[in-house]
Amino acid sequence: MKLLAIETSCDDTGVSIIEAKGARPKIFGKDFKILAETVSSQEKLHSEYGGVFPSLAKREHQKNIIPILTKVLKKAGLLKPMKPASVRQLADYGEAKPTFAKARARQGKLKRLEKILERNPELLCNLKTFLGEYQKPRIDKLAVTIGPGLEPCLWVGVNFAKALGFYWDLPIAGVNHIEAHIWSGWLTQSKAPTFPAIGLAVSGGNTQLIIIKGVGKYKLIGETRDDAAGECFDKTARILGLGYPGGVEIAKWARKFKDPKYDIHLPRPMIREPNFDFSFSGLKTAVLYDFEKRSKQTQKSPDYIAEMAKEIQNSISEVLISKTMSSVAKYGVESVILGGGVSANLHLSQAFKKECKARKIACFLPGKRYTADNASMIALTALASPKAKIYGYKNIKPKSNLKING
């Protein structure tokens, strides 16, 4: 079983091919291998906005996805050229000497492609050229992120999967982005957690606490009421005049902190409330108030920025850990699973490991390369999870606010 996965939920364009033993491999048994994977990041493009600009991200996905697909298929040994013929012939018919019936059928398929990608003209043009130059690869199934995420970005990936699914006559698995982050750690490890477990999905757009009873068995017990943790990092970094992504910049400046000079004390939002929800918009506001009361000289001081960055990082980490460990105690679990871009924060991951060790519970984190959005986690989840619904190309649609247990 070979599966090709597509990820375009935000500002990373990802394509991956996984080969697995059987249609439903064991996620903890390494019954699969990654044949090829590539992620194209748009960080530099969005840095001037201090966050992801959806229309720009959509444009870049359309531009990048065919070159990435070509690269991944080539690396996996699955990119086979058509028999020699002019590119124009191939783009029109898909073969060198088509019969009238085949040519008519091919034209009909191209018309359908045009309908599927009518809102993605640049992608349509590039795909027609690609399909004219290369044979159908030996792929058994497609997978694509259907949500949650930025709707314009999700549509690019879903429409692309629909086009390939139609043209290559392949089924499409729709994957929940949060579920994929939960299992991203098993792209590099095989030891199984003890169930039930607590999962913390923490990224730029999501902060969720989940009870996990097994692959595909989830209950959402808490989530952010406003800004996600990663979003708070981005917004506070922008207040301080730092770059994007904010989490990386805050962590870098926090490491420069030496001695307190400015008596900065930020709130730990909702840390004592008897629930598992989060709220980080108030933290962002507290940073803004402190920043605005300082002199221009202080605002630009490396010591002030480092001290503020350290306090921001501590506040977010303490809230995440406190809420997670409260849920561990309430539900009596023995495993904690982290996933998402914020889990790459070294201070946070080390604090989680320390806390879990003290409580004698297992802590599972993804390798750093798989904390960010990637298509390999989409592929693995599509293969392993019964939650990954199989669609035909006509009825798959993105769901920007998709819930993990919805």
C-alpha positions in Angstrom: 0.0 0.0 0.0 1.5 3.3 -1.1 -0.2 6.5 0.0 0.5 10.1 -1.2 -0.5 12.8 1.3 -1.0 16.6 0.9 -0.8 19.2 3.6 -1.8 22.9 3.0 -3.6 23.9 6.2 -1.6 27.0 6.8 1.6 28.3 5.4 3.5 25.1 4.8 3.1 23.1 1.6 3.8 19.5 2.2 3.7 16.3 0.2 4.7 12.8 1.4 4.6 9.2 0.2 4.4 6.4 2.8 4.5 2.7 2.0 2.7 0.5 4.6 2.1 -3.2 5.3 -1.5 -3.6 4.5 -4.4 -1.1 4.4 -4.4 -0.3 8.2 -0.8 -0.6 9.6 -0.1 -0.5 13.3 0.9 3.0 14.2 3.2 1.8 17.0 4.7 -1.1 15.1 6.6 0.7 12.4 4.7 -1.2 9.7 5.4 1.6 7.3 8.3 3.6 5.9 8.5 7.1 4.4 9.6 6.8 0.8 9.9 10.6 0.3 8.7 13.8 1.9 9.1 17.6 1.3 7.8 20.7 3.0 8.1 24.2 1.6 7.9 26.9 4.2 6.6 30.4 3.6 8.0 31.9 6.8 10.1 34.6 5.1 7.1 35.7 3.0 4.9 36.2 6.0 7.5 37.7 8.3 6.6 41.3 7.4 3.0 40.7 8.5 4.0 39.1 11.8 1.6 36.2 11.0 0.2 34.3 8.1 -1.5 36.3 5.4 -4.2 33.9 4.0 -4.4 35.1 0.4 -0.6 35.1 0.0 -0.4 31.6 1.5 -3.0 30.4 -0.9 -1.1 31.8 -3.9 2.2 30.2 -2.7 0.5 26.8 -2.2 -0.7 26.9 -5.8 2.7 27.8 -7.1 4.7 25.3 -5.0 2.6 22.2 -4.9 3.4 20.8 -8.4 7.2 21.2 -8.1 7.0 19.6 -4.6 4.9 16.7 -5.9 7.4 16.2 -8.8 10.3 16.2 -6.4 8.7 13.7 -4.0 7.6 11.3 -6.7 11.1 11.4 -8.2 12.8 10.7 -4.8 10.4 7.8 -4.2 11.2 6.3 -7.7 7.6 6.8 -8.9 8.0 9.5 -11.4 7.8 8.0 -14.9 7.8 10.1 -18.1 5.3 9.6 -20.9 6.4 8.1 -24.1 8.1 10.7 -26.3 5.7 13.1 -27.9 5.1 16.9 -27.9 4.1 18.4 -24.6 1.1 20.0 -26.4 -0.1 16.6 -27.6 0.4 15.1 -24.2 -1.3 17.9 -22.4 -4.3 17.6 -24.7 -4.6 13.8 -24.8 -2.1 12.2 -22.4 -0.7 9.8 -25.1 1.4 10.1 -28.2 -1.1 8.6 -30.8 -4.6 8.6 -29.3 -7.5 7.0 -31.0 -10.5 9.3 -31.6 -12.4 7.7 -28.8 -9.5 8.0 -26.4 -8.8 11.5 -27.4 -12.5 12.5 -26.8 -12.4 10.8 -23.4 -9.2 12.6 -22.5 -10.7 15.9 -23.5 -13.6 15.1 -21.3 -11.3 14.5 -18.3 -9.5 17.7 -18.9 -12.8 19.6 -18.9 -13.6 18.0 -15.5 -10.2 19.0 -14.3 -10.9 22.6 -15.3 -14.2 22.5 -13.4 -12.5 21.1 -10.2 -9.7 23.7 -10.3 -11.7 26.6 -11.7 -10.7 28.8 -8.7 -7.1 27.7 -9.0 -6.1 28.7 -12.5 -2.3 28.7 -12.0 -2.5 25.3 -10.4 -4.7 24.0 -13.2 -2.2 25.2 -15.8 0.7 23.5 -14.0 -1.2 20.3 -13.3 -2.2 19.9 -17.0 1.5 20.2 -18.0 2.5 17.7 -15.3 -0.2 15.2 -16.3 0.9 15.5 -19.9 4.6 14.8 -19.1 4.3 12.0 -16.6 2.5 8.7 -16.2 0.2 7.8 -13.4 2.4 6.8 -10.5 1.9 3.5 -8.6 -0.1 5.0 -5.8 -3.0 3.2 -4.1 -4.6 6.1 -2.2 -4.4 9.8 -1.6 -4.8 11.7 1.7 -5.3 15.4 2.4 -5.8 17.7 5.4 -9.5 18.8 5.5 -9.3 20.8 8.7 -8.9 22.7 10.9 -6.9 25.4 9.2 -7.2 28.5 7.1 -10.0 27.9 4.6 -8.3 29.4 1.5 -5.3 27.3 2.1 -7.3 24.1 2.9 -9.2 24.5 -0.4 -5.9 24.4 -2.4 -4.9 21.1 -1.0 -8.4 19.6 -1.1 -9.0 20.7 -4.7 -5.6 19.4 -5.7 -6.4 16.0 -4.1 -9.8 16.0 -5.9 -8.1 16.7 -9.2 -5.6 13.9 -8.8 -8.2 11.6 -7.3 -10.4 12.1 -10.4 -7.7 11.9 -13.0 -5.8 8.9 -11.5 -9.0 7.3 -10.2 -7.9 7.0 -6.6 -9.8 7.2 -3.2 -9.1 10.2 -1.0 -8.7 10.0 2.8 -9.7 13.2 4.6 -7.5 13.8 7.7 -8.0 15.9 10.8 -4.9 18.1 11.2 -5.1 18.0 15.0 -5.3 14.2 15.1 -2.3 14.0 12.8 -0.2 16.2 15.2 -1.1 13.9 18.0 0.4 10.9 16.2 3.3 12.8 14.5 5.7 11.4 17.2 5.3 7.9 15.8 7.0 8.9 12.6 10.2 8.5 14.5 9.4 6.2 17.5 7.5 3.0 18.0 6.9 2.5 21.7 3.2 2.6 22.4 1.7 4.8 25.1 -0.6 3.5 27.8 -4.2 4.3 27.2 -6.1 6.3 28.1 -3.6 9.1 27.6 -3.9 12.9 27.6 -3.0 14.7 24.4 -2.0 18.3 24.1 -2.2 19.8 20.6 -0.5 23.2 20.7 0.2 25.2 17.7 -0.3 28.6 16.0 -4.0 28.1 15.5 -5.0 25.5 18.1 -4.6 24.7 21.8 -6.5 21.6 22.8 -6.5 19.0 25.6 -7.8 15.6 24.5 -8.5 12.3 26.2 -7.1 9.6 23.9 -8.4 6.1 24.4 -6.7 4.7 21.3 -6.1 5.6 17.7 -9.3 7.2 16.5 -10.9 7.4 20.0 -10.9 10.9 21.3 -12.8 13.3 23.6 -12.0 17.0 23.6 -12.0 18.2 27.2 -10.5 21.7 26.8 -9.5 24.3 24.2 -8.6 27.9 23.9 -11.4 30.4 24.1 -9.6 33.0 22.1 -5.9 33.1 21.0 -4.0 29.8 20.7 -0.6 29.6 22.4 1.3 29.9 19.2 -0.8 32.9 18.2 0.1 34.5 21.5 3.8 34.0 20.8 3.4 35.6 17.4 1.4 38.6 18.6 3.6 39.3 21.6 6.7 39.0 19.4 5.2 41.6 17.1 4.6 44.0 20.0 8.3 43.7 21.0 9.3 44.3 17.4 10.6 40.8 16.8 10.3 38.6 13.8 8.1 35.8 12.7 7.4 33.1 13.7 7.1 34.6 17.1 7.7 31.4 19.1 11.1 31.0 17.7 12.0 34.6 18.3 10.6 34.6 21.9 12.6 31.5 22.7 15.8 33.0 21.2 15.5 36.2 23.3 14.5 34.2 26.4 17.8 32.4 26.3 19.6 35.7 26.5 17.9 36.6 29.8 20.4 37.0 32.7 19.2 39.1 35.6 15.8 40.7 36.3 15.9 44.5 35.9 12.4 45.6 35.0 10.2 43.8 37.6 8.0 42.2 34.8 5.1 40.0 36.1 2.7 38.7 33.6 -0.6 36.8 34.4 -1.0 33.1 34.1 -4.4 33.1 32.4 -7.1 30.7 33.7 -4.4 28.7 35.5 -6.5 28.3 38.7 -9.9 27.9 37.1 -11.5 24.5 37.6 -11.6 23.5 33.9 -9.3 22.6 31.1 -9.8 25.6 28.8 -7.2 28.2 27.9 -7.2 31.9 27.1 -4.1 33.8 26.0 -5.6 37.1 24.7 -5.2 38.6 28.1 -1.6 37.7 28.3 -1.0 39.5 25.0 -2.8 42.6 26.3 -0.7 42.5 29.5 2.5 42.5 27.4 1.2 45.4 25.4 0.3 47.5 28.5 3.8 46.9 30.0 5.5 47.7 26.7 3.6 50.9 26.2 4.3 52.3 29.7 8.1 51.9 29.1 10.3 54.6 27.6 11.3 54.4 24.0 14.8 53.6 25.2 13.6 50.8 27.4 11.4 49.3 24.6 14.5 48.9 22.5 16.7 47.6 25.3 18.0 44.1 24.7 17.8 43.5 28.5 14.1 44.5 28.5 13.2 42.4 25.5 15.0 39.3 26.9 13.3 39.7 30.3 9.9 40.1 28.7 10.5 37.2 26.4 11.5 35.0 29.3 8.3 36.0 31.2 6.1 35.3 28.1 7.6 31.9 27.6 7.3 31.1 31.3 3.6 32.2 31.5 2.6 30.2 28.5 4.5 27.1 29.5 3.2 27.1 33.1 -0.4 27.4 32.0 0.0 24.6 29.4 1.7 22.3 32.0 -0.6 23.1 34.8 -3.8 22.4 32.8 -2.3 19.2 31.3 -1.2 17.9 34.7 -4.6 18.7 36.2 -6.2 16.6 33.5 -3.7 13.8 34.2 -4.6 13.8 37.9 -8.4 13.9 37.2 -8.5 11.1 34.7 -5.7 9.0 36.2 -3.7 8.5 33.0 -0.2 7.3 32.6 0.8 8.9 29.3 1.0 12.4 27.9 1.3 13.1 24.2 2.3 16.4 22.8 2.0 17.6 19.2 2.1 20.8 17.2 4.5 23.6 16.4 4.7 25.0 20.0 5.9 21.6 21.3 9.2 22.4 19.5 9.9 25.0 22.2 12.8 23.6 24.1 11.9 25.2 27.4 8.3 23.8 27.2 9.4 20.3 26.1 12.0 20.0 28.8 9.6 21.2 31.5 7.0 18.7 30.4 9.6 15.9 30.5 10.6 16.9 34.0 7.1 17.1 35.2 6.1 13.8 33.8 9.2 12.2 35.2 8.4 13.5 38.7 4.9 12.0 38.3 6.2 8.7 36.9 4.2 9.0 33.7 5.4 8.6 30.1 5.9 11.7 28.0 5.8 11.4 24.1 6.9 14.2 21.9 7.5 14.4 18.1 11.0 14.8 16.7 11.6 18.4 16.0 11.2 18.1 12.2 7.7 16.7 12.7 6.5 19.4 15.2 5.7 21.7 12.3 3.0 21.0 9.7 4.1 18.2 7.4 2.5 15.7 5.0 4.0 12.6 6.6 1.9 12.9 9.7 -1.2 13.3 7.4 -0.2 10.1 5.5 0.4 8.1 8.7 -2.9 9.2 10.2 -4.8 8.4 7.0 -3.4 4.9 7.1 -3.8 4.2 10.8 -6.9 6.0 12.0 -10.5 4.9 11.5 -11.4 8.6 11.8 -9.8 9.2 8.3 -12.9 9.0 6.2 -12.6 7.8 2.6 -14.1 10.2 0.0 -14.7 10.2 -3.7 -13.4 13.3 -5.5 -17.0 14.7 -5.8 -17.8 15.0 -2.1 -14.7 15.9 -0.1 -14.7 19.4 1.3 -12.5 21.3 3.8 -13.8 22.1 7.3 -11.9 25.0 8.7 -13.2 24.5 12.2 -13.1 20.7 12.3 -13.1 19.2 15.8 -11.1 16.2 16.7 -14.1 14.4 18.1 -16.6 15.9 15.8 
